[in-house]
Amino acid sequence: MNTHFTIPNSTRLFLIIASFLGATGVALGAYASHGLSGWANSQQIAYFQLAVNYQLVHAITLLVVVVLSLFINNRFLLMSKIAFVLGICFFSGSLYLYVLSGTKILAVITPIGGLLLIIAWLLVLLSVCTNKTVKIVD
């Protein structure tokens, strides 16, 4: 039996974003391991690696949430996907920019990103707790 279904555009967009975040996370991790040591101190390398770790973990999580949204379709999962993307950008992005530019004011953005990531996880929880049915593709 050959069953096909169309992936909604918003789901496709988040799959693309998750894939891009995963690929750039690997590339930035390689840079942290090989490129930073030439000029950055150990604290800067640690911040950069922390950003990479959070980016990779949450890119994979975003991918899982996107797949979950194919079966559970509600506003909480959509908000969660948005919060994951913004959280990664704010948390990891601010740490990358802080290390690369030395601008300390960027460090105030990092907790906002962390809060967005916490909210994203709680929205997944809320989505699952408020939804008792799943959509099965025929």
Secondary structure, DSSP 8 states (H G I E B T S, - for coil): --------HHHHHHHHHHHHHHHHHHHHHHHHHHTGGGT--HHHHHHHHHHHHHHHHHHHHHHHHHHHTTTS--HHHHHHHHHHHHHHHHHHHHHHHHHHH--GGGGGTHHHHHHHHHHHHHHHHHHHHH--------
